[in-house]
Amino acid sequence: MMTTAAAATADFRSTPRVPAAQHAVAERIADTLRLLQDHVVITRRIVHAGDSVYQAGEAFDTLHVINSGFFKTINLAADGREQVVGLHFKGDWLGFDGIAAGRHGCDAVALDTGEVWTVRYDALLAACSRHTPLLAVLHAAMSREITRDRDSLLSLCTLSADARVAEFLRYWADAMAQRGLRHDQITLRMTRAEIGNYLGMTLETVSRALSRLSRDKLIAFPERGRRDVSIPDVQALGAYVQRSVAPASTTLQ
């Protein structure tokens, strides 16, 4: 029987990284966008780096699906500090945070040029009642959001600084691969400070972790500016993360 730590290790970021799984994600995203086009009125909006999709405190009445680009969600602490709480890619939904209270609890901000599809929540619910596959798509999106939040918390609680950075890079590369994009070299859309903010680390700790991962040949920096990161073997990054939590795993007889 595995301990809780062992179970967490086995579960941690266990999404298969094989071509079939990547194809399934791309197909799921395409199906979602097609269903929305067929059953609800969509407003398309082009955004640029720094543009807000919505802000904390705004009344909630719409949900948004990312058609292209990269986005972050930000909470504002009581002392005014911004905390990055989520990263979002093509096919992800934005705005679930506003459903319960009727107002958004965070900001959603574009990290580069992209496009979001916006649908009215009441119209979406009406469409779901008429077409149950659309309801299943909505529930699945909410479930993925819950799972992503759980995995982020697990990372913060169980991984060393170096492993947290490795997992962040692996997650980003996997997201690119699943969407049919290049994943052996990724362009970080976040500053070192933002990455540290998201991972619960200082900028200096992030920089040292990146340097150590580079020294161990798990990543490389083609340019001096270090915005682009080469990842020779994504699975090697995953193995590195698993090794970092392995000592905590024991088996009970």
Helices and strands as residue ranges (DSSP letters): H 4-11, H 19-39, E 43-47, E 52-54, E 62-68, E 71-76, E 82-88, E 93-94, G 96-98, E 107-110, E 114-120, H 121-130, H 132-158, H 161-178, E 185-187, H 192-199, H 203-215, E 228-230, H 234-245, G 246-248
